[in-house]
Amino acid sequence: MKTISKLPLLLAAFAFTFTSCESSDDKNEGTSGETGKSKYIVTVSTGATGVADYLLTADDISKGSITTAGNGLEQDGTYRYYLSTQNKFFSFLYGQGNPGAVTTYGLTANGDLTKTSNFQAETVQVFAPVNKDILMVKVPRSGASISYMYKVDAEQSILTGTVSQDTRLLIGNKNPDLAERAHFTWATQVGDKVFMPYMKINGAGDTFGTRHPDSTWVAVYSYPDLKLEKVIKDDRTSYLGAYFINGLFQDEKGDAYGFSGAIATSNSVVTSTKPSAVIKINKGTTEFDKSYFFNVQEKSGGYKISSTSYISNGKFLLLMYGTPGTNAGAVKLAVADVYNQTFKWVTGMPAILTNATTRYNITTEDGNSAVLGVNTPDGNWIYTINGTSGAATQGMKVEGGQITAIQKLKY
């Protein structure tokens, strides 16, 4: 693992180009949340070619409606991904191999959404909050096997450093001609370290196919220097998360829970023989707890996890693949309590879901419910789902496109 510490070299090597705020207003309007009021940000895709998501804002998402018609901020470029941290909203442009913009938004003292900075970065597949930073990771799927990890100061939206990792070394390839490599699915701060689950992929031909469908791996890095400390492994389920999908969450107690869909493939056919399940890493340790195993596939009647959002106090919102035993089918929603190992299907939802927001969901102020966007053939709404009962409550209707994210800032 190589550390690059000189910022000028880093800027030249990785084409990070920072631009100033677009107006003096952007600099003067604070984003500290001093009033204690909240503003919801709803991103909406109109489906029009070459048109990026619109950013809509609302004070209340429990009722009423909102539309993209003559409303909201239109972003530059398509394929946008989002993260909120340090009371700022970050929008990442996926450049499909090319550099992409990272745009920062905040709220003015009046609660208006405004762009505060814009810079270009390498296209990344992982972006997660760590302390007051954003850790962004460029993960190669083929060709060169070097993964680059970029640290960005989230308060100032400036790059502070980078490290590199040869992903072939994480799986112990002794033959340098082998294309097989590790592919990070996400990054999660656990205590004072960063845990990065990964899947092993071929990296050529059947690129995301794997010869290792029934194991779990997590690379443990120190922070902020991002030195690899160890790799922890488990063989009771498959890899955690999925491509662009977080599968590891730390709870309020400091324990970490990993979610596996058990959907590893070879030539697009699911080859995992282990169940879709939850495993645990106890606080202060860097090993899986062998006494803990939550078999979600068994509890659900054969369904596999697609993606996961944390609510609070051990309760999670699960998006499940709709066809049992597969990685296909219309999405189904469930809630799981990892403390008691209970599973409930969500009730009160529309009969048919086109899709629902995944990693861009939020939790209600009381910590009891998940808030997400739900798209259906009959319309699109914000829903609130109670983490204990699994009951869903329909909220604001969103018109003019499909909901892609729901976030919240204070002003």
Secondary structure as UniProt FT lines:
FT   STRAND          2..4
FT   HELIX           7..14
FT   STRAND          17..19
FT   HELIX           24..28
FT   TURN            34..35
FT   STRAND          38..45
FT   TURN            49..50
FT   STRAND          54..58
FT   STRAND          65..67
FT   TURN            69..70
FT   STRAND          73..74
FT   STRAND          80..85
FT   TURN            86..87
FT   STRAND          88..93
FT   TURN            96..97
FT   STRAND          100..107
FT   TURN            109..110
FT   STRAND          113..121
FT   STRAND          126..130
FT   TURN            131..132
FT   STRAND          133..138
FT   STRAND          146..153
FT   TURN            154..157
FT   STRAND          158..166
FT   TURN            167..168
FT   HELIX           169..171
FT   TURN            176..177
FT   STRAND          181..184
FT   STRAND          188..190
FT   TURN            191..192
FT   STRAND          193..201
FT   TURN            207..208
FT   TURN            213..214
FT   STRAND          216..222
FT   TURN            223..225
FT   STRAND          228..234
FT   TURN            243..244
FT   STRAND          248..250
FT   TURN            252..253
FT   STRAND          256..260
FT   STRAND          265..266
FT   TURN            267..268
FT   STRAND          269..270
FT   STRAND          277..281
FT   TURN            283..284
FT   TURN            290..291
FT   HELIX           296..300
FT   STRAND          305..312
FT   TURN            313..314
FT   STRAND          315..320
FT   TURN            324..325
FT   STRAND          332..337
FT   TURN            338..341
FT   STRAND          342..345
FT   STRAND          355..356
FT   TURN            359..360
FT   STRAND          362..363
FT   TURN            365..366
FT   STRAND          369..376
FT   TURN            377..378
FT   STRAND          379..386
FT   TURN            387..389
FT   STRAND          391..399
FT   STRAND          402..410
//
